[in-house]
């Protein structure tokens, strides 16, 4: 009888060097944007040392920010925080019309 290896990583979040879930994509997108910014700045005629220094500083800030968010909020915490900010403080209904138009279900 063959012995099969059991995959014990099922339903665990994707993790790479301490980054969890969507933060890996955030870092990748940020690095691509930083590369494009470096290329555009170099083509505009800025000094290569100035471009390199700017890219290193912005890259360090990007890494620090993404790792900070990853450790602070975890796998889904940042998405939950952004979703919570979109909730209204209160709901106001100045008319009874929406409630009167509700259909009564007598299926119960």
C-alpha positions in Angstrom: 0.0 0.0 0.0 1.3 3.5 -0.9 1.8 6.1 1.8 0.5 9.5 0.7 1.8 12.7 2.2 -0.9 14.8 3.8 -1.0 18.5 3.0 -1.4 20.2 6.3 -1.5 23.7 4.8 -5.1 23.6 3.7 -7.1 26.7 4.6 -4.1 28.5 5.9 -3.4 32.0 4.6 -0.7 32.4 2.0 2.4 33.6 3.7 5.8 34.7 2.4 8.6 36.0 4.7 6.1 37.2 7.3 3.7 38.9 4.8 0.2 37.4 4.8 -2.4 37.1 2.1 -3.1 40.3 0.1 -0.1 42.2 1.5 2.1 40.2 -0.9 0.1 41.6 -3.8 0.3 45.1 -2.3 4.1 44.8 -2.1 4.4 43.5 -5.7 2.2 46.2 -7.1 4.2 48.9 -5.1 7.5 47.5 -6.4 6.3 47.6 -10.0 5.0 51.1 -9.6 8.4 52.1 -8.1 10.3 50.6 -11.0 8.1 52.5 -13.5 8.6 55.7 -11.4 12.4 55.1 -11.5 12.4 54.6 -15.2 10.3 57.7 -15.9 12.5 59.9 -13.7 15.7 58.6 -15.4 14.2 59.2 -18.9 13.3 62.7 -17.9 17.0 63.4 -17.3 17.3 63.3 -13.6 20.6 62.2 -12.2 20.9 58.5 -11.9 22.1 58.9 -8.3 19.1 61.0 -7.4 16.8 58.5 -9.1 18.5 55.6 -7.2 18.4 57.4 -3.9 14.7 58.2 -4.4 13.9 54.7 -5.3 15.8 53.3 -2.3 14.0 55.7 0.1 10.6 55.0 -1.4 11.2 51.3 -1.6 12.2 51.2 2.1 9.1 53.2 3.0 7.0 50.8 1.0 8.5 47.7 2.7 8.1 49.2 6.1 4.5 50.3 5.4 3.4 46.9 4.0 5.1 44.9 6.7 3.6 47.2 9.4 0.1 46.8 8.0 0.6 43.0 7.7 1.6 42.7 11.3 -0.9 45.2 12.7 -4.1 44.0 10.8 -3.3 40.4 9.9 -4.9 38.5 7.1 -8.3 40.3 6.7 -8.0 43.2 9.2 -7.2 45.9 6.7 -10.1 45.0 4.4 -12.4 44.9 7.4 -11.2 48.4 8.5 -11.7 49.8 5.0 -15.2 48.2 4.8 -16.1 49.6 8.3 -15.2 53.1 7.2 -17.8 52.9 4.4 -20.7 52.2 6.8 -23.0 55.2 7.4 -23.2 56.7 10.9 -27.0 56.5 10.9 -29.9 55.8 8.6 -32.8 58.2 8.3 -36.2 57.4 7.0 -38.5 60.5 6.7 -41.4 58.5 5.3 -43.3 55.4 6.1 -43.6 54.6 2.4 -40.7 52.0 2.2 -42.3 50.1 5.1 -45.8 50.2 3.7 -44.5 48.7 0.4 -43.0 45.7 2.0 -44.9 42.5 1.1 -46.2 40.4 3.8 -45.1 36.8 3.6 -47.6 34.4 5.0 -45.5 31.3 4.2 -44.6 30.7 7.8 
